[in-house]
């Protein structure tokens, strides 16, 4: 039986779960009320940190799912994403509009990566 490793487990969820050399990150959000760009930058830093703790990095991201509170923010989010993503190893990606946990969140990013 293969083991399951949970990073920062809480009562409701873990921030990351590792199983069979794959790491699934919980949806990451930025600081409520900050700009779309600032929230995106914070999220990407959090993703890098969680991936490092899981023994991975952004070059091993397999898939990213991005939720925006408004698709009007697509370009602003993409400016930060495009500067961050590894251009040699871009993941698959989907982006859509969704009501997020509170109106102060504008971006949420979910990542799956290889370890």
C-alpha positions as CSV (number, residue, x, y, z in Angstrom):
1,X,0.0,0.0,0.0
2,X,1.4,3.4,-0.9
3,X,1.4,6.1,1.7
4,X,-0.4,9.4,1.7
5,X,1.3,12.5,3.1
6,X,-0.7,15.5,4.1
7,X,0.8,19.0,4.4
8,X,-0.7,21.4,6.9
9,X,-3.8,19.3,7.6
10,X,-6.7,21.0,9.4
11,X,-10.2,20.2,10.5
12,X,-11.6,20.9,7.0
13,X,-8.8,20.3,4.6
14,X,-5.1,19.9,4.0
15,X,-3.1,22.5,2.1
16,X,-1.5,19.7,0.0
17,X,-1.8,15.9,-0.3
18,X,0.9,13.7,-1.8
19,X,0.2,10.2,-3.2
20,X,1.9,8.1,-5.9
21,X,4.4,10.9,-6.7
22,X,1.6,13.4,-7.4
23,X,0.8,16.4,-5.2
24,X,-2.6,18.1,-5.1
25,X,-2.7,21.6,-3.7
26,X,-5.8,23.1,-2.1
27,X,-7.1,26.2,-3.7
28,X,-4.8,29.0,-2.8
29,X,-6.0,32.6,-2.3
30,X,-4.2,35.9,-1.6
31,X,-4.8,38.6,0.9
32,X,-8.5,39.7,0.9
33,X,-9.1,43.1,-0.5
34,X,-5.7,43.4,-2.3
35,X,-5.5,44.0,-6.1
36,X,-5.9,41.0,-8.5
37,X,-2.2,41.3,-9.3
38,X,-1.2,41.3,-5.6
39,X,-3.5,38.4,-4.8
40,X,-2.1,36.4,-7.8
41,X,1.5,37.1,-6.7
42,X,0.8,36.0,-3.2
43,X,-0.9,32.8,-4.4
44,X,2.0,31.9,-6.7
45,X,4.5,32.4,-3.8
46,X,2.3,30.1,-1.7
47,X,2.2,27.5,-4.5
48,X,6.0,27.6,-4.8
49,X,6.4,27.1,-1.0
50,X,3.9,24.2,-0.9
51,X,5.5,22.5,-3.9
52,X,8.9,22.9,-2.3
53,X,7.7,21.3,0.9
54,X,6.2,18.4,-1.2
55,X,9.5,17.9,-3.0
56,X,8.4,19.5,-6.2
57,X,8.6,22.8,-8.0
58,X,6.8,24.9,-10.6
59,X,8.6,23.1,-13.5
60,X,6.6,19.9,-12.5
61,X,3.1,21.5,-12.4
62,X,0.8,19.3,-14.5
63,X,-2.4,21.3,-14.2
64,X,-3.6,24.6,-12.9
65,X,-7.2,25.6,-12.5
66,X,-7.7,29.3,-12.0
67,X,-11.0,30.9,-10.7
68,X,-11.5,34.6,-11.1
69,X,-14.4,36.5,-9.3
70,X,-14.7,38.4,-12.6
71,X,-13.3,37.5,-16.1
72,X,-12.7,41.3,-16.4
73,X,-9.6,40.5,-14.3
74,X,-8.2,38.0,-16.8
75,X,-5.5,40.2,-18.3
76,X,-4.3,41.5,-14.9
77,X,-4.0,38.0,-13.5
78,X,-2.3,36.7,-16.7
79,X,0.4,39.4,-16.5
80,X,1.5,38.0,-13.1
81,X,1.0,34.4,-14.2
82,X,3.0,34.9,-17.5
83,X,5.9,36.4,-15.6
84,X,6.0,33.5,-13.2
85,X,5.2,30.3,-15.1
86,X,8.1,28.2,-16.4
87,X,7.9,28.8,-20.2
88,X,9.9,25.6,-20.8
89,X,7.4,23.5,-18.8
90,X,4.0,25.1,-18.9
91,X,1.1,23.1,-17.3
92,X,-2.3,22.5,-18.7
93,X,-4.5,25.3,-17.5
94,X,-8.2,26.2,-17.2
95,X,-9.6,29.6,-16.1
96,X,-13.1,30.5,-15.4
97,X,-15.3,32.9,-13.4
98,X,-16.8,31.8,-10.1
99,X,-18.2,33.4,-6.9
100,X,-15.3,32.9,-4.4
101,X,-15.5,32.3,-0.7
102,X,-15.8,36.1,0.1
103,X,-16.2,39.1,-2.2
104,X,-12.7,40.2,-1.1
105,X,-11.1,37.3,-2.9
106,X,-10.6,37.9,-6.6
107,X,-8.4,34.9,-7.6
108,X,-8.1,31.3,-6.5
109,X,-5.6,28.9,-8.0
110,X,-5.6,25.1,-7.7
111,X,-2.5,23.1,-8.8
112,X,-1.6,19.4,-9.4
113,X,2.1,18.6,-9.8
114,X,4.4,15.7,-10.1
115,X,6.9,15.1,-7.2
